Amino acid sequence: MKNIQIIDGAQNCTFSIFQATDEEFALIFPGPGQDIEFAEDLWKRIRKKQPQALDGLAERPILKTEANGIHGTLFYGFEAKRKHFPKTKRERDWNPLSINTAQRRLYGQEV
């Protein structure tokens, strides 16, 4: 199982984490090394062929204190902000000017 954090614009700001099967994770994050996805892109991809494929995901929340890492982030309602995200939808590909020095070292980036 892999942990996915859901980030949305809801007033309650829970930013909950859910456990995904390997199949669900691959469906949500299909690109090589991808760990960022936008709900709008996901639903366009699966709504006709696999609309119920992720129904079980909502039934597997996990406490943040018990999560052993976050393997991916699914964003809802970030259409206006998507231009700031890496086109590869990989966390490690942020623009070096958008992250701090320690993160650049972590991702092996230079400025």
N, C-alpha and C positions, 0 to 999 in steps of 0.2 A: 504494500500500500504506500501511496505517496500523498503528502499533505499539500492541499491547495488553499491559499488564503483568498477570500472573496473581498474585494474592495469595491464599495459602491458609494453613491451619494446619499444614502438614506440618512435620515435625521438621527437614528439610533447609533450609528457609527460602530457597529459591533465588529466589523472586519473579521468575521468568523473563519475558522479553519475546518476543512472537511477532508476526510480520507478518501482517496480515489484508487480504484483498482488500476493495474497497469494498463488495461484496455481503455478505461475512462481517461486516464492521464494522456495516453497517446492520441485519443480523439480530441481532447481539449488543446493539447500542445503538439501539433503534428510535425512541425519543422525540426530540423536537426539542432539539438541543444536548446530548443525553444522553452522558455519558462515564463513568458508573458503572453497573455491573450486577452482580447477584447470580446466581451459577450456578443456584440453585434456581428463580429466576424465568425464566431463559433456558431451562432444560430443560423447564419446564412449557409454555412457549410453543412450542418446536420439536419435542418428542419424538415427537408423533404424525404430524405432517406433513413434517418435515424432519430426521429423526434423524441423517443422515449429512452434513448441510450444512456442518458445521465440521470434518470429518475432516482436511482439508488444513492447517488452522491449526497443528496440532501438528508438522507437517513443516516449518514455517518459523520456527524460533527465530532470534533475532538477538542478537548480543553487545551488552551494555549500552553498551559503548564505541563501538559503531557505530550505535546507534539515534539517529535524528534526531527526538527527541521521543517522548513517550508520549501517545497520542491517547485512550486509554481504559483503565479498570481493571476487571478481572473478579475478583470476590471469591468464593471458595469457603469454605463453612462459617462465614459471618458472620451467620447468622440471628439470633443473640442480640444482635448489635451493630447490626443494620440500623436500629433506632430512632434511632440517633445520626446517620445519614446523611440528606442532604437528600431529601425525598420526590420531588423532580424528577429525582433521580439525575444531577444536574449538579454538577460540582466547584465551580463558581462560586457555588452556592447554599448553601454551608455556613452554619450559624448563626454570625453575627458573633462571638458569645462563644466559639466553638469554635476560632477561628483568631487568629493574631497581627495586630498593627496593620498590618504590611506587606502581609499577605494581604488584609486588609479594603480597603486602598487599591487593591491589584491588582484586586479584584473590584468596586470601587466601592461598598462597603458602609459604613454608619455604625453606630455603637453607641448 
